[in-house]
Amino acid sequence: MRNGRVLFLTGIGIALGGPAVAADLPVKAAAVEYVKLCSAYGAGYAYVPGTDTCLRMGGYARFDTYVNAVGTFNPAISSMAASMFTAPGGGVAGYPLETAKSPDHLTRARAVLDLDARTATDYGVLRSFTRFGVQWDSAASAGSPAGSALYFERAFVQFSGFTLGYTQSFFDAGVQYMFTQPYAGSNTWTSLIGYTLQFGNGLSATLALEDAVNRTTGVQFGAAVGTFTGGTQFVGLNGLRYTNLEDGLQAPDLVANVRLDQVWGTVMASGALHQVGGMIPAGFGNTQYVGEASDTSWGWAAGASAEIKLPMLAPGDSLYLQANYADGALNYLGLSGNYQQRATGLGSIGLTGAPATAAGGFYPIADAIWTGTAYAKESGWAVQAQFRHYWLTNLRSAIYAGYVKVEVPANASFTAANIARLPGAALFNAGYSVDVLQLGANTVWSPVRNLDIGVELLYSRVDGSLPATAGIIAGTSSAGTLAVFGGSVDVWSGGLRAQRNF
């Protein structure tokens, strides 16, 4: 009986345990590749398994909320801040016109990922870098939906001294302590092909061919005007803009710099040549239609910048200075408040009553303006300073001051018939100047590593040599064309930012 019980239990054990025993039999294990750290290029790099390429992943998640600003703390003083000038419904709307119902705050959430891959070769380090992401913006105006959009910032390859792709212009130092992009000073991203020669001891020189699209402000033909209907109510007046007769460009911008990087900081001098092409309007000379002929010249820009480290004040303290001059290449002065776009006008008009009595200022800007027989280039200069101070290792502040001035030559924006109806237009045609002054400050607290929580306040003033002027230059008081220019405007803007870097 006892033997039978043993046989029975043994049979059950074989039935239940047989598969497990078979699975436990020794087999040849697959090779396991562990990620190895790569210290050749700094912290955060690791070898891609099975290769000799080192990869670093990073990025950030960010939330911004703006008051009287859009984009990335861009104040409502230019055509780049267009959504701030969009009023609800079908009434008066569009840059530079603000109504009591125009939005005064916006929000944005952005997520960005960057990938930096580097490989040692016989010709030096082969590097590729990409940075991209998505963002969510609140409603641009009453009744319009909030929505998401793709965000693209960098994509370039570096090899044996060459840089090819979309990145920071070699005209610029790319230094920035503020949340806002200052209007005084160049800081632009573009696609380019550049070669950098290293002389040693931190001295280098770069020559680059850069896409001219983001550097072309516009080529102005005629005044900046808006059409309207609805009589003195000006219903349907959808902003002010000039006819842009910018021609196709046959040449990229030629950019060069000389740069010195040292322990105490960096200094750089840069220059650029920029093609200015404008289509000859129909009816001038032998031109039968717009675009049949063009007027082409070359603009240029020169700049100097320095970032000076000031550890004697506090670790991390530094001062940044920049000065630029441009002739026929205004984007090299800044003026847009945006890394990737260009502005064609400065100022804002507050519509508390009829446009003829509105308060504010507005000045169109362009690389060149029509004189009646050809295009004349606009010129200007810009200076800015930024200072960053660390009160504590996790608490810092920055202050900024910038000034940019544009000179517009004599032109033929208004016809004799326009001037007869709006005498102030003769002052515009005689040439004018416009300037932007900005003062700003921010404070950023980092309660834990890689987390920044900050607030920023910015004062911007657009002013010029023309008196505030508005009036009808064509049509009747029931429907026609309205011209507005001159005056001055002050804008306070700012907001809050929370950013987690990784």
LINGI-V752973 format. One line per field, one symbol per residue. phi: phi as a letter, one per 40 degrees, with the letter a starting at -180 (. if undefined). burial: I if it has 9 or more other C-alpha atoms within 8 Angstrom, else O. Layout:
BEGIN
phi=???
burial=???
END
This chain:
BEGIN
phi=.ccccccccccccccccdccccccccbccccbbccbcbccbhcgcaccdgbbcbbbbaiabbbbbbbfabgbfcccbaccbdccbcccgbccahcccbbcbccbabbabbbbbbbbbbbcbcbhccbbbbaaababbcdcadgcccabacbbbaaabbafgcbbibacdccbcgcabccccdcbhcabbacabbbbbcchfgcaabbabbdccccccibcbgccbacabggccfcgcbgbaccccdccccbcccbaabbbbbccibbabaaabbcbbbccccgbgcccacgcbbbbabcaabaaaabbcbcccadgcabbbabbbabgacccchgbgacbbbbbabhabcccacdcbcbhaabcbacabcchbabbccbaaabaabbbbccbcbabbbbabaabbbbbcdabcbcccccccbdccccccchababbbbbaaabbbbcbcgbbbabbbbbbbbaacbccbaicbagbccaabbbbaggaabbcaiibbbbbca
burial=OOOOOOOOOOOOIOOOOIOOOOOOOOOOOOOOOOOOOIOOOOOOIIIIOOOOIIIIIIIIIIIIIIIIIIOIIIIIIIIIIIIIIIIIOOIIIIIIIIIOOIIOIIIIIIIIIIIIIIIIOOOOIIIIIIIIIIIIIIIIIIOOOIOOOOIOIIIIIIIOOIIIIIIIIIIIOOOOOIIOIIIIIIIIIIIIIIIIOOOOOIIIIIIIIIIIOIIIIIIIIIIIIIIIIIIOOIIIIIIIIIIOIIIOIOOIIIIIIIIIIOOOIIIIIIIIIIIIIIIIIOOOOOIOOIIIOIIOOIIIIIIIIIIIIIIOOIOIIIIIIIIIIIIIIIIIIIIIIIIOOIIIIIIIIIIOOIOOOIIIIIIIIIIIIIIOOOIIIIIIIIIIIIIIIIIOOIIIIIIIIIIIIIIIIIIIIIOOOIIOIIOOIIIIIIIIIIIIIIIIIIIIIIOOOOIIIIIIIIIIIIIIIIOIIIIIIOIOOIIIIIIIIIIIIIIIIIIIIIIIIO
END
